[in-house]
Amino acid sequence: MEDFYQRLGVGRDATTEDVKKAYRKLALKYHPDRNEGSKKAEARFKEVTEAYEVLRDSEKRATYDRYGEQGLRGGPGSPGFGGFDFADAIEVFMRDFGGFAGFEEIFGGRGGRGGRRDPGKGQTLRVRLPLTLKEVATGVTKKLRVALLGPCGTCGGSGAAPGSTPIPCRNCGGSGEERQVQRSVFGQFVSVAPCRACGGEGRIIEEVCSGCRGEGRVKDEREIDVEVPAGVSSENFLTLRGQGNAGPRGGPKGDIIVLLEVRDDPRFKRNGEDLLHELPITFSQAALGDVVEVPTVDGTVRLTIPDGIQSGEVLRLRGQGLPGLHGRGRGDQLVRVRIWTPQELTRDQERILREFKELEDPAPEDALRGEDRGFWSKVKGAFS
């Protein structure tokens, strides 16, 4: 089993910068937006991000080196690292690399170049959207009410009081950078860092807006439309670009990640695009055959039960399952027959059954041959 260092392809003596470079390369390779929803790529993206989140932090890394993953989840010296899911991985990626040159061109973001730093992008917002199986079958547009940070109406998002404007930072002259010169026996060294006075923005707000206290954004609540395509599952998510929290002082809006939660339907079990339904029938229906109505995700259909069917046999309704993502066909509904045995009989029922018992043949010796196969094995057999 690979450890966190192996996941990123770095040695145990790797520096923080080495870890960061290795993760950037792998995140770009496995990012879901570049792999057309591949589950394998999605899982790998989460794994390398989890490894990066630990190895970039000196305290977590030291705990991991000493105790392994168990130490990160409550073992001795644990810094409190808990469960890590795919949504966390997306948030880590956007937090650390959403503004890197190169990534914005690939994923549609926007980054600043030069010394002065543009106003920061708003944080990514994560929301959960429950769906029914019926909505999965047809696709649906859902209205979702979200609480987020929107541009301040008083100052238009600038953070400055109405009638005033931010001024160039006196400390850096509006460049957003501070240059420090250091002399040593080896010569003169010049280091460049974000300006401490303006945080790298190159401007200072002298008259702060009273509506947002200079932040440029205020709490807002609004309704958004989320278009959910047919065939999604609880492992899928939707990214609404530029519809999230506004950035501080006029910064661009962040994204909204919609985590889909498909509710269980007691009538069905889902296996990818196929649906499985258990159908109880009586002994007489099994022996004589019958035509019955069974539920589907779209309504009900008539199903012919052949005479002599055995309990546990699977019948197939073609095209009555769920559609595949991106319009890739539609699955089937499999109906597993279960013969129901009544626990209480009327006098007439008991009399008739006793008469039948005298006439019926004994069960053949091979009647239960293969019955030890599991349900999923039978389902798999139904497709061959």
Residue pairs with C-beta under 8 A, 6 or more apart in sequence:
3 68
4 50
4 51
4 54
4 55
4 64
5 11
5 12
5 14
5 51
5 55
7 47
7 48
7 51
8 14
8 19
8 22
8 23
8 26
8 48
8 51
8 52
8 55
9 22
9 26
10 18
10 19
10 22
10 55
12 65
14 22
14 55
16 56
16 58
19 52
19 55
19 56
20 52
20 56
20 96
23 48
23 49
23 51
23 52
23 56
24 97
24 100
26 44
26 48
27 45
27 48
27 49
27 52
27 93
27 97
28 34
28 103
28 106
30 41
30 42
30 44
30 45
30 48
31 41
31 45
31 93
31 107
32 38
32 41
32 42
32 45
33 107
33 239
34 41
34 106
35 41
35 42
37 236
37 325
39 235
42 86
42 235
45 86
45 89
45 93
46 84
46 85
46 86
46 89
49 84
49 88
49 89
49 92
49 93
50 84
50 89
52 92
53 60
53 84
53 88
53 92
54 60
54 61
54 64
54 72
54 81
55 61
55 64
57 79
59 79
60 72
60 79
60 81
63 71
63 72
63 75
63 77
63 78
63 79
63 81
64 71
64 72
66 77
67 75
67 76
67 77
67 78
71 77
71 78
72 78
72 79
72 81
73 81
73 82
86 237
87 126
87 237
87 257
87 259
90 124
90 237
90 239
90 257
91 124
91 126
91 257
94 124
94 254
94 255
95 124
97 103
98 104
98 109
98 121
99 109
99 111
99 112
99 121
100 111
101 111
101 113
103 109
103 111
104 110
104 111
108 241
109 121
110 118
110 121
110 252
111 118
112 118
115 175
115 176
115 177
115 192
115 202
116 174
116 175
116 176
116 177
116 200
116 201
116 202
117 176
117 194
117 199
117 200
117 201
117 202
118 201
118 251
119 201
119 216
119 247
119 248
119 249
119 250
119 251
119 252
120 247
120 248
120 251
121 247
121 251
121 252
121 253
121 254
122 149
122 217
122 244
122 245
122 246
122 247
122 248
122 251
122 252
122 253
122 254
123 244
123 245
123 254
124 244
124 245
124 254
124 255
124 256
124 257
125 146
125 148
125 244
125 245
125 254
125 255
125 256
125 257
126 256
126 257
126 259
127 144
127 146
127 256
127 257
127 258
127 259
128 258
128 259
128 261
129 142
129 144
129 226
129 228
129 258
129 259
129 260
129 261
130 261
130 262
130 263
131 140
131 142
131 228
131 232
131 260
131 261
131 262
131 263
132 262
132 263
132 265
133 262
133 263
133 265
133 268
133 270
133 275
133 297
133 322
134 297
134 298
135 142
135 228
136 230
136 231
136 232
136 233
136 262
136 297
136 322
137 230
137 297
137 298
137 322
137 323
138 230
139 227
139 228
139 229
139 230
139 231
140 228
141 225
141 226
141 227
141 228
142 225
142 226
142 228
143 223
143 224
143 225
143 226
144 223
144 224
144 225
144 226
144 258
145 221
145 222
145 223
146 221
146 222
146 223
146 224
146 256
147 219
147 220
147 221
148 219
148 220
148 221
148 222
148 244
148 245
148 246
148 256
149 217
149 218
149 219
149 220
149 245
149 246
150 217
150 218
150 219
150 220
150 222
150 246
151 157
151 216
151 217
151 218
151 246
151 250
152 159
152 209
152 211
152 212
152 215
152 216
152 217
152 218
153 211
153 218
154 162
154 209
154 210
154 211
154 212
155 161
155 162
155 209
155 211
155 212
155 216
156 250
157 216
157 217
157 246
157 249
157 250
158 165
158 166
158 205
158 209
158 216
158 249
158 250
159 166
159 205
159 208
159 209
159 212
159 214
159 215
159 216
159 248
159 249
159 250
160 166
160 205
160 206
160 207
160 208
160 209
160 214
161 207
161 208
161 209
161 210
162 209
164 206
164 207
166 203
166 204
166 205
166 206
166 249
167 203
167 204
167 206
168 174
168 202
168 203
168 204
169 176
169 195
169 197
169 198
169 201
169 202
169 203
169 204
170 197
170 204
171 178
171 195
171 196
171 197
171 198
172 178
172 195
172 197
172 198
172 202
174 202
174 203
175 195
175 202
176 194
176 195
176 198
176 200
176 201
176 202
177 192
177 193
177 194
177 195
177 200
178 192
178 193
178 194
178 195
178 196
179 190
179 191
179 192
180 190
180 191
180 193
181 188
181 189
181 190
182 188
182 189
182 190
182 191
183 189
194 200
195 202
197 204
198 204
201 249
205 214
205 249
208 214
209 216
211 218
212 218
214 249
215 248
215 249
216 246
216 247
216 248
216 249
216 250
216 251
217 245
217 246
217 247
217 248
224 240
224 243
224 256
226 238
226 240
226 258
228 238
228 260
229 325
229 326
230 322
230 323
230 325
231 273
231 322
231 323
231 324
231 325
231 326
231 328
232 260
232 262
232 325
233 260
233 262
233 270
234 260
234 261
234 262
236 260
236 325
237 257
237 258
237 259
237 260
238 257
238 258
238 260
239 255
239 256
239 257
239 258
240 255
240 256
240 257
240 258
241 255
242 252
242 253
242 254
242 255
243 253
243 255
243 256
244 253
244 254
244 255
244 256
245 253
245 254
246 253
246 254
247 253
247 254
262 270
265 297
267 277
267 295
268 275
268 276
268 277
268 297
268 333
269 275
269 276
269 277
270 276
270 322
271 376
271 379
272 331
273 321
273 322
273 323
273 324
273 329
273 330
273 331
274 321
274 322
274 331
274 332
274 333
274 334
274 379
275 296
275 297
275 320
275 321
275 322
275 331
275 332
275 333
275 334
276 333
276 334
276 336
276 379
277 294
277 295
277 333
277 334
277 335
277 336
278 336
278 338
279 292
279 294
279 303
279 335
279 336
279 337
279 338
280 338
280 339
280 340
281 290
281 292
281 305
281 309
281 337
281 338
281 339
281 340
282 339
282 340
282 342
283 339
283 340
283 341
285 292
285 305
286 305
286 307
286 308
286 309
286 310
286 311
286 337
286 339
287 307
287 308
288 307
289 304
289 305
289 306
289 307
289 308
289 309
290 304
290 305
291 302
291 303
291 304
291 305
292 302
292 303
292 305
293 300
293 301
293 302
293 303
294 300
294 301
294 303
294 317
294 335
296 317
296 320
296 333
297 320
297 321
297 322
297 333
298 320
301 317
301 320
303 315
303 317
303 335
305 315
305 337
309 337
310 337
310 339
310 367
311 337
311 338
311 339
312 336
312 337
312 338
312 371
312 375
312 378
313 336
313 337
313 378
314 334
314 335
314 336
314 337
314 378
314 379
314 382
315 334
315 335
315 337
316 332
316 333
316 334
316 335
316 382
317 332
317 333
317 334
317 335
318 332
319 330
319 331
319 332
320 332
320 333
321 330
321 331
321 332
321 333
322 330
322 331
323 329
323 330
323 331
324 330
324 331
334 379
334 382
336 375
336 378
342 349
345 353
373 381
